[in-house]
């Protein structure tokens, strides 16, 4: 009682707050007191404006870091999806071939692949490495022999044809479809002739060169350097006649209903077909591309997480200053019966509100920005007068964005945990305040 009288004489403006605390302490629910005091300390007074400024900066930093993480990861997801779609535009989700790299009875193998659950299309193809020559130059080329009626179901929907389509590949017509960059390097147009130079196995186990003239009937653009600069398509019958194949193909490739199910389908086909065949899928064939993207996403996440870390340290600094400023108040709370754990919860509430409000604002802002990236980027380009990704340099001229719930959840939970942990040291320091020492000179 003596200490209460001293506190009321020293802090007359707190009489009303003290009475409310005393009233709340007599109630069985102590959490109401902790919540009231913790929220009360968030409101700035004249002499604690600097502390409130640091608090606002901390909240803004957390919101900025969370929003930046969500936007950057969404953009990286968009680029990953764009790369995946472009890589698979001229290939399939997986393929099946023999152990020697060839399939003789491809029709029955195609039926087996089509019967697998999750497979919606399958097509045979022949891959031949050789050279293509015109009067202007000689280039290395990978020629794919395909059946247009089968290939249309596998990759025909995703091939971006600049001129022509798969139907121009008719048997016996010696028609060829070139990648856009390959056609530019060769300086050929529709109707021009090119000569294919291919190594054909001879009877004695050696290779003999075979030359045959083809006519350019189409040009495609996949948006991937390897495809656009080195890939050509011909009809399977023309490739078989040129290379003296009987009815043999390199592999049967398939298209899955869900691209992410392709590895599972490939494993199931391997079990069903046995050791005489081997299977693969797009995650294996393009592992280096997607490994690079995953590493880049991880490094970007770590770097941008430093923003949240700095903001969390600001929370620690602001709460330490609050504890120093409120030493007398803490002593009074202790004399009124509040336990050390109650003091810890008071300052935990204060820090948690700062951190969690910052995380909430950051999540909302990040989601809004990530969804509207394709709309906001052109506005910024027009405002600043430059193009971020010019078409003469990049295949992708627009910044894509794919917002994934998993990324948002992980970022939000991690930020919640980090900001909550930041309150523990200041709260523990407040609980160690000795009321007798704090009020000795009051």
Buried (B, 14 or more C-beta within 10 A) or exposed (E): EEBEEBBBEEBEEBEEBBEBBEEBBEEEEBEEBBBBBBEBBBEBEEEBEEBBEBBBBBBBBBBBBBBBBBBBBBBBBBBBBBBBBBBBBBBBBBBBBBEEEBBEEBEEBBEBBEEBEBBEBBBBBBBBEBBBBBEEEEBEBBBBBBBBEBBBEBBBEBBEBEBBBBEBBEBEBBBBBBBBBBBEBBEBEBEBEBBBBBBBEEEEEEEEEBEBEBBBBBBBBBBBEEBBBBBBBBBBBBBBBBBEBEEBBBBBBBBBEEBEBBBBBBEBBBEEBEEEBBBBBBBEBBEEBBEEBEEEBEEBBEEBBEBBBBBBEBBBBBBBBBBEBBBBBBBBBBBBEBEBEBBBBBBBBBBBBBBBBBBBBBBBBBBEBBBEBEEBBEEEBEEEEEBEEEEEEEBBEBBBBBBEEEBBEBBBEBBBEBBBBBBBBBBBBBBEBEBEEBBEEB
